[in-house]
Amino acid sequence: MNAFEFEITIQSKSGVSSWPIVVRCRQPDGLTIHSKETLQLSQDDLNKLTQQQENEKEYGILLGKALFRGAVRETFVRALSKSSQDCRLRILLSIEAADNDEVKTLHWERLCAPIDADGDWHLLARDQRVPFSLYIPTIIDRRFPPIGRRDLRALVLVASPSNLGKYQLAPFDVEAALSGVKEALGDIPGVAELEYE
């Protein structure tokens, strides 16, 4: 499976409530598209994000609407239209702001984007069509090949102690939980079962 990258870099704060954004979209044909925009988050916007802490999708939509606008949105929509099942768009988000900068403390893992043609916003971290990761750049520009399903391993621990009532927790069916996880993981190798009392 081929992939091409849509790399978004949020740079250090350049004003009271603005951060420069640089987008670099590396396409499968080798062509790289660059665009620039500014992330604008006023104190009111930050307060709205705080109010939506419990609602991850609304939080993600607020972040997404601040990030995917203007040139960033145009470049994203263009890149998304070129992606397919055989050549996916991979989104990398890098935040270069200082550690104490409020933009660094936001929950970017909840970021939403307008993926469908109808304009619906979706949580990127949960959408298989556009793999998303928070990207930490290094001084070494070393690329790693994408991993496939055969490269995955899973360690699953299911515990239901006999004294759950002591902690006001309800018991559950361990076998059903384990069976559900095995079904969801499919044929990922390395499944082993241990039981302790």
Secondary structure, DSSP 8 states (H G I E B T S, - for coil): -EEEEEEEEE-S--SSSEEEEEEEEE-TTS-EEEEEEEEE--HHHHHHHHHTTT-HHHHHHHHHHHHS-HHHHHHHHHHHHH--SSEEEEEEEEE-S-TTSGGGGS-GGG-EEE-STT--EEEGGG-TTS-EEE----SS--------GGG----------TTGGGGT-----HHHHHHHHHHHHTT-S--------
